[in-house]
Every structure is written in C-alpha cells, then in structure tokens.
C-alpha cells in the first residue's frame, strides 16, 4: 500500500475534547478507549523499575505502530497518561510519593486492540 493513501488515525484529533486544555472547567464525554498499561507503586523519581518500564511501554507502543503501519493502518502514538491513588484517598500527598500507586497508560486505536491481549510479566 502506498503511504500517501494510508489513513492515519490520530486520537488527539478524533477525541479532541479529551486532549485539549481550556481556561474554564467543562464536562466532556470520554469514550471507551483501549490502552497499553503499566502498574506500579512507589516514588517514580527514584524507581529504576519505573524508568525501565517507561522505555518498555513506549517501545511497545512504537512496535505496535510500525507493525500496524506495515499492515496499512498507521496511527499517532498518544501521550502518556497516568492515574494515581493511595489506599486512603484522604491521605494522598505530593510529599509521600513512596505510598502512591499508579497506572501509566498509552491509548491505542480501538481497531488495534486485539494485537496485545496478555499482560507482560517482569522476568
């Protein structure tokens, strides 16, 4: 397939309301989205496992992108998204990052969600 005729999916454009900052608070409808994810706990600033996982996560995202592109379906790799929490939300504090639990995610187009179906375990 010639690259000029290949459709490129850009979720930042198709879900623009979710990825555009505004000066005022507004409610948006967030569609169901597929992600590749990594879950961990502790302070990301001092965790070598976290730093290594970010390389693996982006490496996986770009591997999926280029495999998909070779198959005629290109997409833009999305920015990293994170969700943080603690066991007791009332005690969530920026000063206690060692107690954080997080899920780090990169969205992938719905059409590609069957490429990665199983978790990758650390060896």
N, C-alpha and C positions, 0 to 999 in steps of 0.2 A: 504494500500500500504506500502511495506517495505521501510524504509528510504534509504537503500543503492541503490535502483533502482530509486529513485526520482531524476528527473532533477532539478538542482538548477540554476536559472538564475542569472548571475552576470553581470549587465550592465557596470561595470567598465572594464570588460574584453571584452564584445561584442562591446562596444563603446570606446575602449582603447585610441584612438587618442584624445577624448574629455576630458579624465580624467588623462592624463599623461603630466607632465611638461617637457619642453625641454629647452635647453640653448639658442636656437635660435628661432626666430619667425617663425611660419609655419601656413599655412592655412589648416583648416580641414573642411570636410563636416559634419555638425551637423544634425543628423537625427531628425525627428519629435519624441518628447518624451512626455509622459503623466506625470503630476506632481500632487501632493497634495500641496496646497499653502496656504499662509497666507499673507495678505497685510496690511501694517500699515504705519504710518508716525511718525516722531519724533526720538529722540535720543534713540537707543536701550539700551544704557548703563544705563539709568535712568528710563526706562519704565517698570513698573511691568506687564502691559498688554503684552508687547513683551516677557518678560521672561516666563509668563504663557503660551503664545501661542506656544513657542518652546517646552514646555512639552507636550502640546496637539498635536502638529504636529508630534513629534517623537512617542508619544503614539499611534496616529492613524496609522503611518507607520508600527509600530510593530504589531498592531492589525490586519492590512491587511496582513502582512507577516504570522503571525501564523494561521489566518483563511485560507489563501491560502495554507499553508503547510499542514494543516489538510485535505485539499481537494486534496493533492498530487502535488501541484505546489509551490515549495519553491523558494525564491529569496533573494538576499543580499540587505539589506536596504542601500540605497545610502547616500552619504554625503550631508549635507545641501548646497544648492546653493542660492545665493542672487543676485537680481538686484536692484540697487539704482538709484534714479533720483531726480531732483528738478524741479519745474515749469520752471525755466530758466536754462538750462544746462550750460550757460556761468558763472553762479554764484555758481556752485557746489563747495563746500569747506568742507574739513575734519573738520574744526573748527566750522561749522554750522550744526552739525548733527541734531539739532532740526527741521531743514527745509527739511530733507530727506524724501523721500517716498520710500518704498521698497516692493519688493515681495520676500518672502522667500519660497523656494521650495525643495521638495524631489522627485526625479524621481521614478516612479514605472513602472514595465514592461507593455508593451502595452497589453499583454494578460489579464491584471488585471484591465484595466481602467474602466470597467463597474461596479466595486464594489462601487466606490464613485462617484456619479453623481451630487449631490446637495451641495451647499455651506452650511457650518455650521455657523449659526449666533450666536453672543455672546448674552447670556441671562442675 
